[in-house]
Amino acid sequence: MRSFFLPGRSTVHGVNGVCATSHPLASLAAIDILREGGNAVDAAIAASAVLCVVEPMSTGIGGDCFVLYAPRGGPDIIGLNGSGRAPMTLSADQLRAQGIAAIDPLSVHGVTVPGAVDAWHRLMEQHGRLGLERVLQPAIGHAEQGFVVTPVVAGYWDYLVPVIETTQAGRAHWLLHDRAPRAGELFRAPGLAKALRAIAKDGRSAFYEGELAEECVTCLQAAGGHHSHADFAATEASDVVPLTSDYRGHGVVELPPNGQGLTALLLLNILETFDLEELAPFGPERIHLQIEAQRLAYHLRDQFIADPDVSDVPVERLIDKETARHLARQIKPDIAMVHVPDGAPFGSDTVYLTVVDRDLNAVSFINSLYMGFGSGLVTPNTGIVFQNRGACFVLDEGHPNRLEGGKRPFHTIIPGLVCHTQGPYENKVSMSFGVMGGDYQPMGHSHVLSNMIDFGMDAQEALDGPRVLHTGGLIGYEPGLPAQTVEQLRAWGHQLEPVTAPWGGGQTVQIDWRQGTLIGASDPRKDGCALAY
């Protein structure tokens, strides 16, 4: 528990429902839906739609969505992969023939067909109560009537002006007087409201087969894209079987590739071989082990994770405990590795949210445009921003993540769950959680869970703690990391530099089965909050 003599947040507690998101308007929308009689799925979709309006650089209906859903808290857990695919007629050979060695994040070739709307529709049809028309109303209201821009959102918006001002549609829909809106200003998105109204009325068909599809395809083709009406019409989210690995008696649940949840499990398996609880939580020994384990796990991620429908991903071998023990033996206690290639520096703007309702239905939900304002391409009438997830494809011959028509790219966004592995609540969900931040996410999952499991922190303390990430040959560290830790890590051969923006964000909701209560926590790195009732 945190010191009440210092600034900080407390966890929030309730019995009827808890939602944690990166924006207060989204959290409030979710709670309102729950109070109206909706379930956790209704509330999660409502919150995600609001975030598409009030955090437009981070998420949108032009992006993708991944979900873990545990009806009544388990034991059955449903996985949903709502990521889109490359246009069927696009290939790596075509781009290489044009002299392109890597996909530019601001190129139309980085735009995969958006999968989020189909995922929302599928979730609602199979597990929701209220229907899309009802749960999209809060987002439509904020888009039409306006919302007040919050400080963190304002900062990212301003930083990303060079991306969104590259098209006339981007300037028209997402700038205010040719600049980013400032904190405290009112902003309206009437074009996006129109798109959301169409989806509320006609569901997925509005986006993938109706006027919105026509606008999307016309916009992308005008920019030189290979996207077709057939690509949009064929888009379909996939039911997938989640992966589970044990970390010190806790079952950690992630989605399988094409996402990097497998990387988080591998990283945790490596860390499990060390007695972390004997170390200072933010001391050099623990941070050193975290960094080295990350480098090893990310090295394998970059070699193997791809679309399993097309490429052979050795999931069982990567998740095996013996693989982790072999990797762990390469870590020296007081010297940095020099021969492990760095992971690719994937930047990202993403929203993660989680909802648990009174029936203990638990939803772990993540929606993203990938990089801030995605590709920067925007539809002229409705202001839909297209993601640039296809920039994660590689063009090298023989790589499992090589671009092919109809293929899903490697994905960074990963929702998570934790389950009891023994006792009266065996296989029941103990926590729904996620950590935003693109490349940081597996590191974030392992860091937050280790904070809680190894060091006994509550969820809010675990989210609050200082973070590090090895990327691009350097370790970016947040200013909260103790100075003596930084000094010792440098002495062991690590190259560190302070980051100018925090590593990601995060949300959690825990289920106390014995008490029948819920506990929420929300990352202070974002504007959001956890709300309970």
C-alpha positions in Angstrom: 0.0 0.0 0.0 1.3 3.5 -0.9 2.4 6.0 1.7 -0.4 8.5 2.3 2.1 11.2 3.2 3.1 11.3 -0.5 1.2 12.3 -3.7 -0.3 9.3 -5.4 -3.4 7.4 -6.2 -5.3 4.8 -4.2 -6.9 1.7 -5.7 -10.6 2.0 -6.2 -13.1 -0.6 -4.9 -16.6 -1.7 -5.7 -19.0 -4.6 -5.9 -21.2 -3.8 -8.9 -18.6 -3.0 -11.5 -15.2 -1.4 -12.1 -13.7 0.1 -15.3 -10.2 1.5 -15.8 -9.3 3.4 -18.9 -6.9 6.1 -20.0 -9.5 8.9 -20.1 -12.2 9.9 -17.5 -14.9 10.3 -20.1 -14.4 6.7 -21.3 -14.4 5.4 -17.7 -17.6 7.3 -17.0 -19.3 6.0 -20.1 -18.5 2.4 -19.1 -19.9 2.9 -15.6 -23.0 4.5 -17.0 -23.5 1.5 -19.3 -23.1 -0.9 -16.4 -25.6 1.1 -14.3 -28.1 0.9 -17.1 -27.9 -2.9 -17.1 -25.2 -3.5 -19.7 -22.5 -6.0 -19.1 -18.7 -5.8 -19.3 -18.7 -6.3 -23.0 -21.2 -3.4 -23.6 -19.2 -1.2 -21.3 -15.9 -2.0 -22.9 -17.1 -1.2 -26.4 -18.7 2.0 -25.2 -15.4 3.0 -23.5 -13.3 2.1 -26.6 -15.6 4.2 -28.9 -15.3 7.2 -26.6 -11.5 6.8 -26.7 -11.7 6.8 -30.5 -13.1 10.4 -30.1 -11.3 11.9 -27.2 -7.8 10.2 -27.8 -7.9 10.3 -31.6 -4.1 10.0 -32.0 -4.1 6.8 -30.0 -7.1 4.8 -31.3 -9.9 4.9 -33.8 -12.3 2.9 -36.0 -9.6 2.9 -38.6 -7.5 0.6 -36.3 -7.4 -2.9 -34.8 -8.6 -4.5 -31.6 -7.7 -7.5 -29.5 -9.8 -8.9 -26.6 -9.6 -11.5 -23.8 -13.0 -12.2 -22.3 -13.8 -14.4 -19.3 -17.5 -14.9 -18.8 -18.3 -14.9 -15.1 -14.5 -14.7 -14.4 -13.7 -18.1 -16.0 -12.6 -20.8 -16.3 -13.5 -20.5 -20.0 -11.6 -17.6 -21.6 -12.4 -16.4 -25.1 -9.7 -14.8 -27.3 -10.6 -12.5 -30.1 -8.1 -11.3 -32.8 -9.5 -8.2 -34.4 -6.5 -7.3 -36.5 -6.7 -6.5 -40.1 -4.9 -7.9 -43.1 -2.8 -6.5 -46.0 -4.6 -5.9 -49.3 -4.8 -9.2 -51.2 -3.0 -7.8 -54.3 0.0 -6.3 -52.3 3.2 -8.2 -51.9 6.8 -7.7 -50.7 8.1 -8.5 -54.2 6.1 -5.6 -55.7 7.5 -3.1 -53.2 11.1 -4.4 -53.5 10.7 -4.1 -57.3 10.0 -0.4 -56.7 13.2 -0.1 -54.7 11.5 -0.1 -51.3 13.5 -1.9 -48.6 11.2 -1.2 -45.7 7.6 0.1 -45.4 7.4 3.8 -44.4 5.1 4.2 -41.5 3.5 7.2 -43.3 3.0 5.2 -46.6 -0.3 3.9 -47.7 1.4 0.5 -48.0 1.5 0.5 -44.2 -2.3 0.6 -44.0 -3.9 -2.8 -43.2 -7.6 -3.1 -43.5 -9.0 -2.0 -40.1 -10.3 -4.8 -37.9 -11.7 -3.0 -34.9 -15.3 -2.4 -36.0 -15.8 -6.1 -37.0 -14.4 -7.1 -33.6 -16.8 -4.8 -31.8 -19.7 -6.1 -33.9 -18.7 -9.8 -33.2 -18.3 -9.2 -29.5 -21.7 -7.5 -29.3 -23.5 -10.1 -31.3 -22.1 -13.0 -29.2 -21.7 -11.5 -25.7 -23.3 -8.1 -25.4 -26.7 -7.1 -24.1 -27.5 -3.6 -25.2 -26.5 -3.5 -28.9 -24.1 -1.2 -30.8 -26.8 1.5 -31.3 -27.0 2.1 -27.6 -23.4 1.7 -26.5 -22.0 4.0 -29.2 -24.2 6.9 -28.1 -21.7 8.4 -25.6 -19.0 8.5 -28.3 -21.4 10.1 -30.8 -22.4 12.7 -28.2 -18.8 13.7 -27.4 -18.0 13.9 -31.1 -21.0 16.0 -32.0 -21.2 18.2 -28.9 -17.5 18.4 -28.2 -15.2 17.3 -25.4 -12.7 19.2 -23.3 -9.1 18.2 -24.2 -7.1 16.8 -21.3 -3.4 17.6 -20.6 -1.7 14.3 -21.6 -3.9 14.1 -24.8 -3.1 17.7 -25.6 0.7 17.0 -25.3 0.6 14.0 -27.6 -1.7 15.8 -30.1 0.7 18.8 -30.3 3.7 16.5 -30.8 1.9 14.7 -33.6 0.9 17.7 -35.6 3.5 16.9 -38.3 1.8 13.6 -38.9 -1.8 14.8 -39.1 -1.2 18.0 -41.1 0.2 16.1 -44.0 -3.2 15.8 -45.6 -6.0 18.4 -46.1 -8.4 16.0 -44.5 -6.2 15.6 -41.5 -6.0 19.3 -41.0 -9.7 19.8 -41.5 -10.8 17.1 -39.1 -8.1 16.9 -36.4 -6.6 20.4 -36.0 -8.1 23.5 -34.5 -7.1 26.8 -36.2 -4.2 24.8 -37.9 -2.8 23.7 -34.6 -3.4 21.0 -32.0 -6.2 21.9 -29.5 -4.8 22.9 -26.1 -5.6 21.5 -22.7 -8.9 22.9 -21.6 -10.2 23.7 -25.1 -13.4 22.3 -26.5 -13.0 20.1 -29.6 -15.7 18.6 -31.9 -15.4 15.8 -34.5 -18.7 16.0 -36.5 -17.3 13.8 -39.3 -16.4 11.0 -37.0 -19.8 11.4 -35.3 -21.4 10.7 -38.7 -19.3 7.5 -39.1 -20.2 6.3 -35.7 -23.9 7.0 -36.3 -23.7 4.8 -39.4 -22.1 2.0 -37.5 -24.6 2.3 -34.6 -27.4 1.9 -37.1 -26.1 -0.8 -39.5 -23.2 -2.5 -37.6 -20.2 -3.9 -39.4 -21.9 -3.6 -42.8 -21.8 0.2 -42.6 -18.1 0.2 -42.3 -17.1 -2.7 -44.6 -19.8 -2.7 -47.3 -21.6 0.6 -47.2 -20.8 4.3 -47.8 -18.0 4.3 -45.2 -16.3 1.4 -47.1 -16.7 3.3 -50.3 -15.1 6.4 -48.8 -12.3 4.4 -47.2 -11.4 2.5 -50.4 -11.5 5.6 -52.5 -9.3 7.5 -50.1 -6.7 4.7 -49.9 -6.6 4.0 -53.7 -6.2 7.7 -54.3 -3.0 7.6 -52.1 -1.7 4.6 -54.2 -3.0 1.8 -52.1 -4.0 -1.7 -53.3 -7.0 -1.8 -51.0 -10.3 -3.0 -52.6 -13.9 -3.3 -51.7 -13.4 -7.1 -51.5 -10.6 -6.6 -48.9 -13.0 -4.6 -46.7 -16.0 -7.0 -47.2 -13.8 -10.0 -46.3 -12.6 -8.6 -43.0 -13.4 -10.8 -40.1 -12.2 -11.1 -36.5 -10.9 -14.5 -35.5 -11.7 -16.6 -32.4 -8.3 -17.8 -31.0 -7.2 -20.0 -28.2 -5.3 -18.0 -25.5 -1.9 -19.0 -24.3 -1.2 -19.6 -20.6 2.0 -19.9 -18.7 2.6 -20.1 -14.9 4.6 -17.4 -13.1 5.3 -18.4 -9.5 1.9 -20.0 -9.1 -0.1 -17.5 -11.1 -1.5 -18.3 -14.5 -0.7 -15.5 -17.0 -3.0 -15.5 -20.1 -2.1 -13.9 -23.4 -3.3 -14.0 -26.9 -1.3 -16.1 -29.4 0.6 -14.6 -32.4 0.3 -12.5 -34.5 0.6 -10.4 -31.3 3.5 -10.4 -29.0 1.8 -11.8 -25.9 4.1 -14.8 -26.3 7.0 -12.5 -25.7 5.6 -11.5 -22.3 5.2 -15.1 -21.3 8.8 -15.9 -22.4 10.1 -12.9 -20.6 8.3 -13.9 -17.4 9.6 -17.5 -17.8 13.1 -16.2 -17.9 12.6 -14.0 -14.8 11.1 -16.9 -12.9 14.5 -18.6 -12.8 15.8 -15.8 -10.6 15.0 -15.1 -6.9 13.8 -11.6 -7.6 12.0 -11.3 -4.2 15.4 -11.1 -2.5 16.3 -8.0 -4.4 15.4 -4.3 -4.0 12.4 -3.7 -6.4 14.1 -0.7 -8.1 17.7 -1.6 -7.3 20.3 -2.3 -10.0 20.3 -6.1 -9.6 16.5 -6.4 -10.4 16.5 -3.8 -13.2 19.6 -5.5 -14.7 17.9 -8.9 -14.8 14.7 -7.3 -16.3 16.7 -5.6 -19.0 18.7 -8.7 -20.0 15.6 -11.0 -20.0 13.8 -8.4 -22.2 16.7 -8.4 -24.7 16.7 -12.2 -24.9 12.9 -12.5 -25.3 12.7 -9.7 -27.8 15.5 -11.2 -29.9 13.4 -14.4 -30.3 10.2 -12.4 -30.9 11.8 -10.6 -33.8 12.9 -13.8 -35.4 9.7 -15.8 -35.1 6.4 -14.0 -34.4 4.2 -13.6 -37.4 0.7 -14.5 -38.7 0.3 -18.2 -37.7 -2.2 -18.8 -40.6 0.7 -18.2 -43.0 3.9 -18.8 -41.1 5.0 -21.6 -38.8 5.4 -20.0 -35.4 7.1 -22.4 -32.8 4.7 -21.4 -30.0 5.3 -24.5 -27.8 9.0 -24.3 -28.1 9.1 -20.6 -27.2 6.8 -21.0 -24.2 8.6 -24.0 -22.9 10.2 -23.5 -19.5 13.4 -25.2 -20.6 13.8 -22.6 -23.3 13.6 -19.9 -20.6 16.2 -21.7 -18.4 18.6 -22.0 -21.4 18.2 -18.3 -22.1 18.6 -17.4 -18.4 21.9 -19.1 -18.2 23.3 -16.5 -20.7 22.6 -13.7 -18.2 25.6 -12.6 -16.1 24.8 -11.0 -12.7 27.0 -7.9 -13.1 27.8 -7.3 -16.8 25.6 -6.3 -19.7 25.3 -8.6 -22.7 26.9 -7.2 -25.8 26.0 -9.8 -28.5 22.2 -10.0 -28.4 20.6 -7.9 -31.3 18.3 -5.2 -30.2 14.6 -5.5 -30.7 13.0 -3.4 -33.4 12.0 0.1 -32.0 8.2 0.0 -32.5 6.7 3.3 -31.3 3.0 3.2 -30.6 -0.1 5.1 -29.5 -2.6 2.7 -28.1 -5.5 2.5 -25.6 -6.0 -0.3 -23.2 -9.0 -0.6 -20.9 -10.6 -3.2 -18.7 -14.0 -3.8 -17.3 -15.4 -6.3 -14.7 -19.1 -6.2 -14.0 -21.3 -7.4 -11.1 -21.5 -10.9 -12.6 -17.7 -11.0 -12.7 -17.6 -11.0 -16.5 -14.0 -9.7 -17.2 -12.9 -8.0 -20.3 -9.3 -7.1 -21.2 -9.5 -4.9 -24.3 -7.0 -3.0 -26.4 -7.6 -0.9 -29.5 -5.0 0.9 -31.5 -3.9 2.9 -34.6 -0.3 1.7 -33.9 1.7 4.9 -34.2 0.3 8.3 -33.2 -2.4 9.2 -35.8 -1.4 6.0 -37.6 -0.5 6.5 -41.2 -1.6 10.1 -41.2 -4.1 9.2 -44.0 -7.7 10.5 -43.2 -11.0 10.1 -45.0 -12.2 13.5 -46.3 -15.8 13.4 -45.2 -15.8 11.4 -41.9 -12.2 12.0 -40.6 -11.4 8.3 -40.1 -7.7 7.9 -39.4 -6.1 4.8 -40.9 -3.7 2.7 -38.8 -0.2 1.9 -40.1 0.2 -1.5 -38.6 1.5 -2.8 -42.0 4.7 -1.0 -41.2 5.5 -3.9 -39.0 5.8 -6.2 -42.0 9.3 -6.9 -43.2 10.2 -7.3 -46.9 13.2 -9.6 -46.5 13.0 -12.9 -48.3 12.3 -15.9 -46.0 11.3 -13.9 -42.9 8.1 -15.3 -41.3 6.7 -11.8 -41.0 7.3 -11.0 -44.7 4.5 -9.0 -46.3 2.0 -11.1 -48.3 -1.5 -10.3 -49.6 -4.2 -11.1 -47.1 -1.6 -11.7 -44.3 -1.8 -10.2 -40.8 1.4 -8.3 -39.6 3.2 -8.7 -36.4 1.3 -6.8 -33.7 2.5 -5.1 -30.5 -0.8 -4.7 -28.7 -1.6 -7.3 -26.0 -4.4 -7.6 -23.5 -3.7 -9.8 -20.4 -5.4 -11.8 -17.7 -4.1 -13.5 -14.5 -5.8 -16.6 -13.1 -5.6 -18.6 -9.9 -3.9 -21.9 -10.4 -4.9 -23.7 -7.2 -7.4 -23.5 -4.3 -11.2 -23.0 -4.3 -10.9 -20.4 -7.2 -8.6 -22.4 -9.4 -8.8 -21.2 -13.1 -10.8 -18.2 -12.1 -9.5 -14.7 -13.2 -7.8 -12.8 -10.4 -6.9 -9.8 -12.5 -7.6 -8.3 -15.9 -4.7 -6.0 -17.0 -2.8 -4.4 -19.8 0.1 -2.0 -20.3 0.2 0.3 -23.3 3.3 1.5 -25.2 4.0 -0.5 -28.4 7.3 -2.2 -28.1 7.2 -1.7 -24.3 4.2 -3.9 -23.7 5.7 -7.3 -23.0 8.3 -5.5 -20.8 5.4 -3.7 -19.1 3.4 -6.9 -18.5 6.4 -8.6 -16.9 7.3 -5.5 -14.9 3.9 -4.8 -13.4 3.3 -8.5 -12.6 6.7 -8.9 -11.0 6.1 -5.7 -9.0 2.9 -7.4 -7.6 4.0 -11.0 -7.3 7.6 -10.7 -6.3 7.5 -7.5 -4.3 4.0 -7.5 -2.9 2.9 -4.1 -4.4 -0.7 -3.4 -4.8 -1.9 -2.8 -8.4 -1.6 1.0 -8.2 1.9 0.9 -6.8 2.9 -1.7 -9.5 1.7 0.7 -12.2 3.3 3.7 -10.6 6.8 2.3 -10.3 9.6 3.7 -12.6 10.1 1.9 -15.9 12.9 1.1 -18.3 13.2 -0.3 -21.8 16.2 -1.5 -23.8 15.7 -0.3 -27.4 17.9 1.1 -30.2 21.0 0.1 -28.3 20.1 2.2 -25.2 18.2 1.8 -22.1 15.6 4.5 -21.8 14.7 5.1 -18.1 12.1 7.2 -16.4 13.3 9.9 -13.9 11.9 8.0 -10.9 14.6 5.3 -11.2 17.0 5.8 -8.3 20.2 7.6 -9.2 22.3 4.9 -7.6 20.6 2.3 -9.7 21.4 4.3 -12.9 25.0 4.7 -11.8 25.5 1.0 -11.0 23.9 -0.1 -14.3 26.3 2.1 -16.2 29.2 0.5 -14.3 28.0 -2.9 -15.5 28.1 -1.8 -19.1 24.6 -0.6 -19.8 24.1 2.6 -21.8 21.3 4.6 -20.2 19.5 7.8 -21.0 16.4 9.5 -19.5 13.3 9.4 -21.6 11.4 12.6 -22.4 8.0 10.8 -22.4 6.9 8.0 -20.1 6.8 4.4 -21.1 3.2 3.6 -21.9 0.3 3.5 -19.5 -1.7 0.7 -17.9 -4.9 -0.4 -16.2 -6.0 -3.2 -14.0 -9.1 -4.7 -12.4 -8.7 -7.4 -9.7 -11.4 -9.8 -8.5 -11.4 -10.6 -4.8 -13.4 -13.8 -5.0 -13.4 -14.4 -1.2 -14.9 -10.9 -0.5 -16.9 -10.7 -3.6 -15.4 -7.2 -4.4 -13.5 -5.6 -7.3 -10.3 -3.4 -7.2 -9.3 -1.0 -10.0 -6.1 0.9 -10.7 -5.1 3.3 -13.5 -1.7 4.5 -14.6 -0.9 8.2 -13.8 1.0 8.4 -17.0 -2.3 9.0 -18.7 -5.3 11.3 -18.0 -7.6 8.5 -17.1 -8.8 6.8 -14.0 -10.5 3.7 -12.5 -14.1 4.1 -11.4 -16.1 1.7 -9.3 -19.6 1.5 -7.9 
